[in-house]
Amino acid sequence: MLPISVKDYKKRLDRTKQSMLKKGMEVLIITESENLNYLSGYSSGSFRTDQMLIVMVDEDQPLWIGDEAVANDVKAAVWFYHENIIPYSTSSDSKMIHLSEFAAEILSQIGQSNRRIGIEMDSYFFSGSSYEFFTRNLPNAKISDASYLIDNIRLHNRDQAT
């Protein structure tokens, strides 16, 4: 059961998209677990879960990309379509795959590789390697720092239920 209504999650998503547009962003990559929870309803309960939420201004629902070991838990917790939950494995055949490399591949596959992408860069969960994977695999994207974008929305709305 969700802690708030689907309608309230959609309001949060709409506020996020409005803030993204004001900052010139078309895609937002969220790596902070509290911000991921704020928009999705999923709380990993662990700092060891590789995951990110991707918001696109022209899509009704976000994408969750993360560790395949928790994908079923995510499906039980979020308000959006299960088709938007994309699990990944840290290894494929003989090579290791980084979450950011996998996410960049997904963004390319769904036509988001030329967009203005904001990333929560000042995050415990976003490393220099993550940045390198995005810039190398999305060379035509304009990447900018979106740290605190959702934090500011949450702060602004702290006295409201959503």
Solvent accessible surface area in square Angstrom, and as a share of the most:
residue,aa,sasa,rsa
1,M,234,1.05
2,L,47,0.23
3,P,105,0.66
4,I,38,0.19
5,S,58,0.37
6,V,59,0.34
7,K,139,0.59
8,D,31,0.16
9,Y,3,0.01
10,K,96,0.41
11,K,86,0.36
12,R,27,0.10
13,L,4,0.02
14,D,74,0.38
15,R,56,0.20
16,T,0,0.00
17,K,25,0.11
18,Q,106,0.47
19,S,23,0.15
20,M,0,0.00
21,L,102,0.51
22,K,176,0.75
23,K,121,0.51
24,G,29,0.28
25,M,7,0.03
26,E,34,0.15
27,V,0,0.00
28,L,1,0.00
29,I,0,0.00
30,I,0,0.00
31,T,5,0.03
32,E,30,0.13
33,S,29,0.19
34,E,76,0.34
35,N,0,0.00
36,L,1,0.00
37,N,51,0.26
38,Y,19,0.07
39,L,0,0.00
40,S,0,0.00
41,G,11,0.10
42,Y,12,0.05
43,S,77,0.50
44,S,25,0.16
45,G,80,0.77
46,S,49,0.31
47,F,148,0.62
48,R,216,0.79
49,T,15,0.09
50,D,65,0.34
51,Q,14,0.06
52,M,3,0.01
53,L,0,0.00
54,I,0,0.00
55,V,1,0.00
56,M,6,0.03
57,V,32,0.18
58,D,91,0.47
59,E,78,0.35
60,D,122,0.63
61,Q,24,0.11
62,P,0,0.00
63,L,18,0.09
64,W,0,0.00
65,I,0,0.00
66,G,0,0.00
67,D,40,0.21
68,E,97,0.44
69,A,84,0.65
70,V,29,0.17
71,A,8,0.06
72,N,115,0.59
73,D,83,0.43
74,V,0,0.00
75,K,71,0.30
76,A,87,0.67
77,A,28,0.22
78,V,14,0.08
79,W,25,0.09
80,F,6,0.02
81,Y,145,0.55
82,H,92,0.41
83,E,141,0.63
84,N,27,0.14
85,I,10,0.05
86,I,35,0.18
87,P,61,0.38
88,Y,7,0.03
89,S,43,0.28
90,T,62,0.36
91,S,55,0.36
92,S,48,0.31
93,D,152,0.79
94,S,118,0.76
95,K,110,0.47
96,M,141,0.63
97,I,26,0.13
98,H,63,0.28
99,L,15,0.08
100,S,1,0.01
101,E,28,0.13
102,F,37,0.15
103,A,0,0.00
104,A,0,0.00
105,E,71,0.32
106,I,20,0.10
107,L,0,0.00
108,S,49,0.32
109,Q,136,0.60
110,I,79,0.40
111,G,56,0.54
112,Q,14,0.06
113,S,30,0.19
114,N,108,0.55
115,R,41,0.15
116,R,102,0.37
117,I,0,0.00
118,G,0,0.00
119,I,0,0.00
120,E,4,0.02
121,M,52,0.23
122,D,88,0.46
123,S,14,0.09
124,Y,183,0.70
125,F,58,0.24
126,F,18,0.08
127,S,56,0.36
128,G,55,0.53
129,S,59,0.38
130,S,5,0.03
131,Y,83,0.32
132,E,88,0.40
133,F,38,0.16
134,F,0,0.00
135,T,46,0.26
136,R,151,0.55
137,N,50,0.26
138,L,1,0.01
139,P,102,0.64
140,N,112,0.57
141,A,16,0.13
142,K,138,0.59
143,I,34,0.17
144,S,45,0.29
145,D,81,0.42
146,A,3,0.02
147,S,21,0.13
148,Y,115,0.44
149,L,4,0.02
150,I,1,0.00
151,D,41,0.21
152,N,83,0.42
153,I,15,0.08
154,R,76,0.28
155,L,104,0.52
156,H,151,0.67
157,N,8,0.04
158,R,165,0.60
159,D,133,0.69
160,Q,107,0.48
161,A,94,0.73
162,T,14,0.08
